[in-house]
Amino acid sequence: MAQSGVSVNPECISAFNELKLGKDLKWIIYKISDDWKEIVVEETSKEGNWDTFRDKLVNAKSKDKRGNEGIGGRYAVFDVEYELEGGEGSRSKITFITWCPDNASQYPRMMYSSSKEAIKRALNGLAADIQANDEEDIEFESIKQRVSKGR
């Protein structure tokens, strides 16, 4: 359980293991439930389309403590595939992304920040961790550059 009191639903781990071991899934988006008590799977996809994935993050909504809907945060895992320079082949890295936009209201930002370690601890086998606070942070080239640094 996180410092925030938010727990990780077991389905989060099952979906991650399916992505990691089966390689059928290309991405998973997690959210904190509307009652702010647990992290749940919001959506998974077998399609590796970055633009679709990015749009879902950018358009995410969360409710604040009063139940008003606004810009929301998300956690996500994406199996990032990229080519090495000089024709050395391709690589893939399972990348954890915390999407917590600067223009989201205070309560969702606080909850996503304070619950991040709980879900990261539950997902064994993450190769990279990216904090994204604006749309430029989740452009594919930016992600690829950050993920490929360790080759």
Secondary structure, 3 states (H helix, E strand, C coil): CCCCCCEECHHHHHHHHHHHHHCCCCEEEEEECCCCCEEEEEEEECCCCHHHHHHHHHCCEEECCCCCEEECCEEEEEEEEEECHHHCCEEEEEEEEEECCCCCCHHHHHHHHHHHHHHHHHCCCCCEEEEECCHHHHCHHHHHHHHHHHC
